[in-house]
Amino acid sequence: MTVTVNGLDALKRLAGSALGTSDWITVTQDRINGFADATDDHQWIHVDPERAEDGPFGTPIAHGHLTLALFIPLFTGLLDVHGVATKVNYGLNKVRFPAPVPVGSRLRLAARLTAVDDVPGGVQVTVDGTVEIEGGTKPACVLQSLSRFYA
């Protein structure tokens, strides 16, 4: 379910709040291939299903950075901020990939808005996120993301 707020003051009041979990996104071979094309990372473990069958995971797996990139659409489904001029990604404090993401997996984000701090012209939002694999015992990605929302 999407949390909707209007303006920076309302966003500040969410500091420390859990945002819940996003909808699921399926990681298809087409998505993996598209990411490989965009990044020129065509390692066989991602893009060669026949060879990957004999690899350590028995199937192609998503690039770790593809899993990280999916944070944006997953997070956008959790928080909608109205009354701001723009929002930008500011960076990451930490990222880990505890488990591979096999092709066909479904992922979702569980997120907590840990801090909302004033910056010139707006606020910086710190989000602790866990990208979960449906049926998995370990997360695909654990991260702390920084975004800025400007008035």
Residue frames as qw, qx, qy, qz and C-alpha x, y, z in Angstrom:
[[0.000, 0.889, 0.458, 0.000, 0.00, 0.00, 0.00],
 [0.419, 0.457, -0.007, 0.784, 1.33, 3.43, -0.93],
 [0.311, -0.661, -0.373, 0.571, 1.85, 6.05, 1.78],
 [0.289, 0.661, 0.296, 0.626, 0.93, 9.46, 0.36],
 [0.345, -0.627, -0.295, 0.633, 2.01, 12.74, 1.94],
 [0.303, 0.852, 0.250, 0.347, 1.70, 16.36, 0.89],
 [0.020, 0.925, -0.213, 0.315, 4.78, 18.52, 1.41],
 [0.474, 0.417, -0.638, 0.441, 8.05, 18.36, 3.28],
 [0.346, -0.394, 0.513, -0.680, 6.55, 18.87, 6.74],
 [0.910, -0.049, 0.077, -0.405, 4.31, 15.84, 6.30],
 [0.809, 0.352, -0.447, 0.147, 7.30, 13.86, 5.06],
 [0.105, 0.508, -0.626, 0.583, 9.28, 14.86, 8.18],
 [0.655, -0.298, 0.356, -0.597, 6.52, 13.46, 10.38],
 [0.958, 0.128, -0.189, -0.174, 7.09, 10.04, 8.80],
 [0.266, 0.612, -0.693, 0.274, 10.67, 9.81, 10.12],
 [0.250, -0.273, 0.843, -0.389, 11.09, 6.50, 11.94],
 [0.760, 0.190, 0.289, -0.550, 8.07, 4.92, 10.27],
 [0.433, 0.004, 0.858, 0.276, 7.84, 1.60, 8.51],
 [0.380, 0.341, -0.286, -0.811, 6.50, 2.07, 4.98],
 [0.853, 0.154, 0.365, -0.340, 5.41, -1.55, 4.63],
 [0.517, -0.120, 0.742, 0.410, 6.06, -3.79, 1.67],
 [0.297, 0.415, -0.367, -0.777, 5.72, -3.08, -2.03],
 [0.894, 0.308, 0.071, -0.319, 3.99, -5.06, -4.70],
 [0.768, -0.186, 0.529, 0.310, 5.98, -7.90, -6.27],
 [0.410, 0.737, -0.376, -0.383, 8.15, -7.47, -9.40],
 [0.954, 0.064, 0.278, 0.092, 9.09, -10.52, -11.48],
 [0.144, -0.700, 0.561, 0.419, 12.68, -10.77, -12.67],
 [0.877, 0.421, 0.205, -0.110, 12.38, -12.17, -16.20],
 [0.729, -0.046, 0.368, 0.576, 15.15, -13.21, -18.55],
 [0.340, 0.739, 0.304, 0.495, 14.16, -10.29, -20.79],
 [0.294, -0.952, 0.014, -0.087, 14.69, -7.86, -17.88],
 [0.721, -0.487, 0.324, 0.371, 18.09, -9.42, -17.15],
 [0.651, 0.296, 0.407, 0.568, 19.08, -9.26, -20.83],
 [0.128, 0.903, 0.211, 0.352, 17.98, -5.63, -21.04],
 [0.471, -0.860, 0.166, 0.102, 20.10, -4.76, -18.02],
 [0.760, -0.180, 0.400, 0.481, 23.04, -6.62, -19.54],
 [0.486, 0.600, 0.353, 0.528, 22.64, -4.60, -22.75],
 [0.107, -0.965, -0.094, -0.218, 22.39, -1.31, -20.84],
 [0.500, -0.804, 0.316, 0.063, 25.52, -2.02, -18.78],
 [0.570, 0.601, -0.558, -0.034, 27.58, -4.13, -21.19],
 [0.325, -0.388, 0.812, -0.292, 27.71, -6.86, -18.53],
 [0.814, 0.182, -0.312, -0.455, 26.95, -10.01, -20.52],
 [0.143, -0.387, 0.890, -0.192, 28.49, -12.54, -18.14],
 [0.429, -0.034, -0.830, -0.354, 27.14, -16.00, -18.98],
 [0.124, -0.229, -0.854, 0.450, 25.73, -16.54, -15.49],
 [0.262, 0.426, 0.313, -0.808, 23.16, -13.85, -16.33],
 [0.492, 0.518, -0.165, -0.680, 22.46, -14.15, -20.06],
 [0.429, 0.299, -0.799, -0.297, 23.22, -17.73, -21.17],
 [0.787, -0.250, 0.210, -0.524, 20.45, -20.01, -19.83],
 [0.941, 0.164, -0.294, -0.021, 21.96, -23.19, -21.27],
 [0.503, 0.395, -0.556, 0.531, 25.39, -22.60, -19.76],
 [0.300, -0.460, 0.399, -0.734, 23.88, -21.32, -16.50],
 [0.905, -0.195, -0.172, -0.337, 22.10, -24.67, -16.06],
 [0.873, 0.051, -0.353, 0.332, 25.53, -26.16, -15.37],
 [0.159, 0.586, -0.336, 0.720, 26.61, -23.22, -13.21],
 [0.155, 0.060, -0.766, 0.621, 26.50, -22.89, -9.43],
 [0.380, 0.141, 0.405, -0.820, 22.82, -21.84, -9.30],
 [0.369, 0.248, 0.892, 0.081, 21.37, -24.12, -12.00],
 [0.268, 0.804, 0.511, 0.143, 19.73, -21.19, -13.79],
 [0.311, 0.509, -0.006, 0.803, 20.57, -17.62, -14.80],
 [0.352, -0.639, -0.478, 0.490, 20.64, -15.09, -11.97],
 [0.130, 0.958, 0.178, 0.183, 20.01, -11.36, -12.01],
 [0.441, 0.435, -0.292, 0.728, 22.91, -8.94, -11.78],
 [0.375, -0.458, -0.554, 0.585, 23.28, -7.62, -8.24],
 [0.053, -0.222, -0.001, 0.974, 23.09, -4.10, -9.59],
 [0.316, -0.306, -0.619, -0.651, 19.84, -4.93, -11.41],
 [0.464, -0.533, -0.690, 0.157, 18.39, -5.94, -8.06],
 [0.286, -0.394, -0.257, 0.835, 19.65, -2.65, -6.63],
 [0.065, -0.039, -0.350, -0.934, 18.19, -0.68, -9.55],
 [0.353, -0.459, -0.736, -0.351, 14.78, -2.22, -8.87],
 [0.255, -0.383, -0.559, 0.690, 14.80, -0.38, -5.52],
 [0.088, 0.113, -0.082, -0.986, 13.52, 2.74, -7.33],
 [0.473, -0.215, -0.528, -0.672, 10.29, 1.31, -8.81],
 [0.527, -0.361, -0.755, 0.151, 9.67, -0.71, -5.67],
 [0.244, -0.295, -0.417, 0.825, 10.19, 2.33, -3.41],
 [0.193, -0.048, -0.248, -0.948, 8.06, 4.53, -5.65],
 [0.520, -0.342, -0.679, -0.388, 5.21, 2.12, -4.97],
 [0.504, -0.404, -0.645, 0.408, 5.60, 2.66, -1.22],
 [0.214, -0.611, -0.259, 0.717, 5.91, 6.44, -0.89],
 [0.288, 0.632, 0.445, 0.565, 4.26, 9.18, -2.93],
 [0.283, -0.506, -0.257, 0.773, 5.20, 12.73, -1.99],
 [0.237, 0.784, 0.440, 0.369, 3.07, 15.56, -3.38],
 [0.178, -0.980, -0.091, -0.008, 3.82, 19.25, -3.13],
 [0.552, -0.551, 0.360, 0.512, 7.53, 19.03, -3.95],
 [0.377, 0.760, -0.290, -0.443, 9.31, 20.37, -7.01],
 [0.713, 0.432, -0.548, -0.072, 11.53, 17.35, -7.56],
 [0.801, -0.486, 0.348, -0.036, 13.22, 14.38, -5.97],
 [0.537, 0.644, -0.545, 0.005, 16.65, 12.97, -6.73],
 [0.939, -0.196, -0.191, 0.208, 18.70, 9.96, -5.71],
 [0.125, -0.928, 0.329, -0.122, 21.53, 11.20, -3.53],
 [0.282, 0.529, -0.791, 0.122, 23.41, 7.98, -2.88],
 [0.886, -0.243, -0.379, -0.108, 23.79, 4.86, -0.83],
 [0.353, -0.749, 0.498, -0.258, 25.38, 4.36, 2.56],
 [0.323, -0.309, 0.894, 0.000, 25.60, 0.59, 2.28],
 [0.801, 0.260, -0.228, -0.489, 24.54, -2.23, -0.01],
 [0.299, -0.301, 0.905, -0.011, 24.80, -6.00, 0.35],
 [0.712, 0.179, -0.423, -0.532, 23.55, -8.87, -1.85],
 [0.493, -0.358, 0.736, -0.295, 23.06, -11.81, 0.57],
 [0.650, 0.173, 0.739, -0.030, 21.31, -14.12, -1.93],
 [0.075, -0.079, 0.649, 0.753, 21.28, -14.56, -5.71],
 [0.549, 0.392, 0.269, -0.687, 18.08, -13.81, -7.63],
 [0.389, 0.078, 0.854, 0.337, 17.24, -16.71, -10.00],
 [0.223, -0.022, -0.473, -0.852, 15.43, -15.84, -13.21],
 [0.458, -0.402, -0.699, -0.373, 11.68, -15.96, -12.64],
 [0.331, -0.313, -0.645, 0.613, 11.94, -14.83, -9.01],
 [0.145, -0.829, -0.350, -0.411, 9.52, -12.33, -7.58],
 [0.422, 0.005, -0.388, 0.819, 10.93, -9.49, -5.49],
 [0.220, -0.868, -0.336, -0.291, 9.40, -6.93, -3.17],
 [0.284, 0.418, -0.379, 0.775, 10.74, -4.19, -0.93],
 [0.521, -0.720, -0.437, 0.138, 10.24, -3.82, 2.81],
 [0.372, 0.465, -0.113, 0.795, 11.28, -0.30, 3.81],
 [0.413, -0.735, -0.401, 0.359, 11.61, 1.99, 6.82],
 [0.212, 0.830, -0.004, 0.516, 12.01, 5.75, 6.60],
 [0.709, -0.305, -0.398, 0.495, 14.77, 6.05, 9.20],
 [0.291, -0.510, -0.135, 0.798, 15.49, 9.77, 8.96],
 [0.311, 0.796, 0.367, 0.367, 14.30, 12.98, 7.30],
 [0.493, -0.489, -0.074, 0.716, 16.91, 15.73, 7.65],
 [0.243, 0.933, 0.110, -0.241, 16.86, 19.32, 6.45],
 [0.600, -0.028, 0.348, 0.720, 19.19, 20.26, 3.58],
 [0.052, 0.400, -0.091, -0.911, 19.31, 23.56, 1.68],
 [0.412, 0.168, -0.420, -0.791, 16.06, 23.82, -0.28],
 [0.785, -0.080, -0.446, -0.422, 14.55, 20.57, 0.96],
 [0.721, -0.471, 0.447, -0.243, 15.08, 17.39, 2.95],
 [0.349, 0.399, -0.842, -0.101, 17.25, 14.31, 2.74],
 [0.878, -0.185, 0.087, -0.432, 15.45, 11.03, 3.34],
 [0.024, 0.423, -0.904, 0.048, 17.27, 7.97, 4.63],
 [0.878, -0.005, -0.065, -0.475, 15.57, 4.66, 3.88],
 [0.288, -0.335, 0.897, -0.031, 16.58, 1.24, 5.18],
 [0.774, 0.271, -0.169, -0.547, 15.40, -1.30, 2.64],
 [0.443, -0.205, 0.872, 0.040, 15.32, -5.06, 2.27],
 [0.604, 0.309, -0.435, -0.591, 14.58, -6.55, -1.14],
 [0.626, -0.138, 0.717, -0.274, 12.93, -9.89, -0.41],
 [0.296, 0.179, -0.819, -0.458, 12.75, -12.94, -2.67],
 [0.793, -0.144, -0.001, -0.593, 9.38, -14.68, -2.57],
 [0.985, -0.089, -0.131, -0.065, 9.92, -17.98, -0.73],
 [0.570, 0.509, -0.463, 0.449, 13.56, -17.14, -0.03],
 [0.721, -0.530, -0.346, 0.281, 15.34, -17.55, 3.27],
 [0.440, -0.384, 0.012, 0.811, 17.74, -14.64, 2.70],
 [0.298, 0.846, 0.166, -0.410, 17.10, -11.23, 1.14],
 [0.727, 0.529, 0.200, 0.389, 18.31, -10.40, -2.35],
 [0.346, 0.492, -0.111, 0.792, 19.55, -6.98, -1.26],
 [0.427, -0.749, -0.387, 0.327, 19.88, -5.00, 1.95],
 [0.414, 0.416, 0.098, 0.804, 20.54, -1.29, 1.53],
 [0.157, -0.723, -0.351, 0.574, 20.45, 2.17, 2.98],
 [0.379, 0.525, 0.437, 0.625, 19.41, 4.74, 0.39],
 [0.130, -0.514, -0.206, 0.822, 19.53, 8.54, 0.45],
 [0.239, 0.615, 0.565, 0.496, 17.11, 10.68, -1.55],
 [0.099, -0.265, -0.204, 0.937, 16.52, 14.39, -1.59],
 [0.110, 0.728, 0.656, 0.167, 13.16, 16.07, -1.99],
 [0.233, -0.049, -0.006, 0.971, 13.22, 19.74, -2.94],
 [0.183, 0.647, 0.532, -0.514, 10.45, 22.31, -2.33]]
